[in-house]
Amino acid sequence: MFDIGFSELVMVAVVALLVIGPKDLPRVARIAGLWVGRARRSLAVVKDEIDREFKAQELKEMLQRQALSNPVEHIIEETRPPLRPAPDPAPEHPASGADLSPSRPAADARKG
């Protein structure tokens, strides 16, 4: 990220040792480490939030494109089978060969 090599780190450590002194250097290093850890965690949280927002925006755009290209109602209409009209029950006439006389039972009419 900052492109700091080993020689630069040694130089910073030597300057810190001379400026702060050997007695307070461990305490200062511990505090500096805590601050660096907090900064990294904060940056990671911000990065995660930004990634989530980008993904949410991409999902919204994808859903809008999908809704414009092929709406759900259109898909339902395409997959629904066409309705066929019910056949009209034709009344039976005596001329058609069926005997509907009241004297003959229905069971006899089926046999014969």
C-alpha positions as CSV (number, residue, x, y, z in Angstrom):
1,M,0.0,0.0,0.0
2,F,2.7,2.5,1.0
3,D,5.5,0.5,-0.5
4,I,7.7,0.6,2.6
5,G,10.7,-1.8,2.5
6,F,12.7,-3.3,5.3
7,S,15.4,-0.6,5.3
8,E,12.8,2.1,5.8
9,L,11.3,0.2,8.8
10,V,14.7,-0.1,10.4
11,M,15.3,3.6,9.9
12,V,11.9,4.5,11.5
13,A,12.7,2.1,14.5
14,V,16.1,3.7,15.1
15,V,14.7,7.2,15.0
16,A,11.9,6.2,17.3
17,L,14.4,4.6,19.7
18,L,16.5,7.9,19.8
19,V,13.5,10.2,20.1
20,I,11.3,8.3,22.5
21,G,13.9,6.4,24.4
22,P,14.3,2.7,25.3
23,K,12.2,3.1,28.5
24,D,8.9,4.3,26.8
25,L,9.4,2.7,23.4
26,P,7.4,-0.6,24.2
27,R,4.4,1.4,25.6
28,V,4.4,3.8,22.5
29,A,4.7,0.8,20.2
30,R,1.8,-0.9,21.9
31,I,-0.4,2.2,21.6
32,A,0.7,2.7,18.0
33,G,-0.2,-1.0,17.2
34,L,-3.7,-0.5,18.8
35,W,-4.3,2.6,16.7
36,V,-3.2,0.8,13.5
37,G,-5.4,-2.2,14.3
38,R,-8.4,0.1,14.8
39,A,-7.7,1.9,11.6
40,R,-7.5,-1.4,9.7
41,R,-10.8,-2.6,11.2
42,S,-12.5,0.7,10.4
43,L,-11.2,0.5,6.8
44,A,-12.4,-3.1,6.4
45,V,-15.9,-2.2,7.7
46,V,-16.1,0.8,5.2
47,K,-14.9,-1.4,2.4
48,D,-17.5,-4.1,3.2
49,E,-20.3,-1.5,3.3
50,I,-19.2,-0.1,-0.1
51,D,-19.1,-3.6,-1.5
52,R,-22.6,-4.4,-0.2
53,E,-23.9,-1.2,-1.7
54,F,-22.4,-2.0,-5.1
55,K,-23.9,-5.5,-5.0
56,A,-27.3,-4.2,-4.0
57,Q,-27.2,-1.6,-6.8
58,E,-26.2,-4.3,-9.3
59,L,-29.0,-6.5,-8.1
60,K,-31.6,-3.6,-8.5
61,E,-30.4,-2.9,-12.0
62,M,-30.5,-6.6,-12.9
63,L,-34.1,-6.9,-11.6
64,Q,-35.2,-3.7,-13.4
65,R,-33.7,-5.0,-16.7
66,Q,-35.4,-8.3,-16.2
67,A,-38.7,-6.7,-15.4
68,L,-38.5,-4.6,-18.5
69,S,-37.4,-7.4,-20.8
70,N,-39.8,-10.1,-19.7
71,P,-42.4,-9.2,-17.0
72,V,-43.8,-11.9,-14.8
73,E,-47.3,-11.4,-16.1
74,H,-46.0,-12.1,-19.7
75,I,-44.3,-15.3,-18.5
76,I,-47.4,-16.5,-16.8
77,E,-49.5,-15.8,-19.9
78,E,-47.0,-17.7,-22.0
79,T,-47.0,-20.8,-19.8
80,R,-50.8,-20.9,-19.2
81,P,-52.6,-23.3,-21.5
82,P,-55.3,-21.8,-23.7
83,L,-58.8,-22.1,-22.5
84,R,-61.0,-24.3,-24.7
85,P,-64.7,-23.5,-24.8
86,A,-66.9,-26.2,-23.2
87,P,-68.8,-28.3,-25.8
88,D,-72.5,-27.4,-25.9
89,P,-74.7,-30.3,-24.8
90,A,-76.8,-31.1,-27.9
91,P,-80.3,-32.1,-27.0
92,E,-81.2,-35.5,-28.2
93,H,-84.1,-35.7,-30.7
94,P,-86.2,-38.8,-31.3
95,A,-85.1,-38.6,-35.0
96,S,-81.5,-39.4,-34.0
97,G,-82.4,-43.0,-33.2
98,A,-82.6,-42.8,-29.4
99,D,-85.8,-44.0,-27.9
100,L,-86.9,-41.7,-25.2
101,S,-90.3,-43.1,-24.6
102,P,-91.5,-42.9,-20.9
103,S,-92.7,-46.5,-21.0
104,R,-89.2,-48.0,-21.4
105,P,-86.8,-47.8,-18.5
106,A,-83.3,-46.2,-19.0
107,A,-81.6,-49.6,-18.4
108,D,-83.5,-51.2,-21.2
109,A,-82.6,-48.3,-23.5
110,R,-78.9,-48.9,-23.0
111,K,-79.2,-52.7,-23.7
112,G,-81.1,-52.5,-26.8
